[in-house]
Amino acid sequence: MLTSDALEAVCQACAFVETIGPSGRVQGTAYRLSSRFAVTSEHVVRGIRQGDPVRLRFPKGERQAILLKSDAEADCALLKL
């Protein structure tokens, strides 16, 4: 069973992501892995290039990240905070 502290930590690690690519506006979720990195689904950042900025909205404020690498087959992307 998840404790209230653990649930709060999970909630604080989740961010709303919105990008604009060739197919228009895409929304999704990113998860903070550490103070320096977050992950999201590749389909959320599809169409933007490595090094492009990605805005993340965490419960306690916004952060800008940079797309480091994405893998369409695995549907995951690594972001640097």
C-alpha positions in Angstrom: 0.0 0.0 0.0 1.2 3.5 -0.9 1.8 5.8 2.0 0.7 9.4 1.8 4.3 10.5 1.7 5.1 8.2 -1.2 2.0 9.3 -3.0 3.0 12.9 -2.6 6.5 12.2 -3.9 5.0 10.6 -7.0 2.6 13.5 -7.6 5.5 16.0 -7.3 7.5 14.1 -9.9 4.7 14.3 -12.5 4.7 17.1 -15.0 2.3 18.2 -17.7 4.0 18.5 -21.1 2.8 20.4 -24.1 4.8 20.5 -27.4 4.0 21.8 -30.9 5.3 19.6 -33.7 4.5 19.0 -37.3 1.1 17.4 -36.5 0.1 20.3 -34.1 -0.1 20.5 -30.4 0.6 17.4 -28.3 0.0 17.0 -24.6 1.3 14.4 -22.3 3.0 13.6 -19.0 6.6 13.5 -18.0 8.2 12.0 -14.9 11.2 13.5 -13.0 13.9 10.8 -12.6 16.3 13.1 -10.7 17.1 16.8 -10.3 18.6 16.7 -13.8 16.5 14.3 -15.9 12.9 13.5 -16.8 11.2 11.0 -19.2 8.2 11.2 -21.4 6.7 9.3 -24.3 8.3 9.7 -27.7 5.0 10.5 -29.3 4.7 13.6 -27.0 8.0 15.0 -28.4 7.7 13.6 -31.9 8.7 16.1 -34.5 10.9 18.2 -32.3 14.7 17.9 -32.6 17.3 16.9 -30.1 18.3 20.1 -28.2 14.9 21.7 -28.7 13.3 23.1 -25.5 10.3 21.4 -23.8 8.3 23.1 -21.2 7.3 21.0 -18.1 4.6 22.1 -15.6 5.2 20.4 -12.3 2.8 21.0 -9.3 5.3 23.5 -7.8 6.1 25.4 -11.0 7.4 25.3 -14.5 10.8 24.1 -15.7 12.3 24.1 -19.1 13.9 20.9 -20.3 15.9 20.0 -23.4 15.2 16.9 -25.5 18.3 14.7 -25.2 17.2 11.5 -27.0 14.1 9.8 -28.1 13.3 6.3 -29.3 10.2 5.8 -31.4 10.2 2.0 -31.1 10.3 2.1 -27.3 8.0 5.2 -27.3 10.3 7.0 -24.7 12.2 10.2 -24.6 14.9 11.5 -22.2 14.8 15.2 -21.2 17.5 17.2 -19.4 16.1 19.6 -16.8 
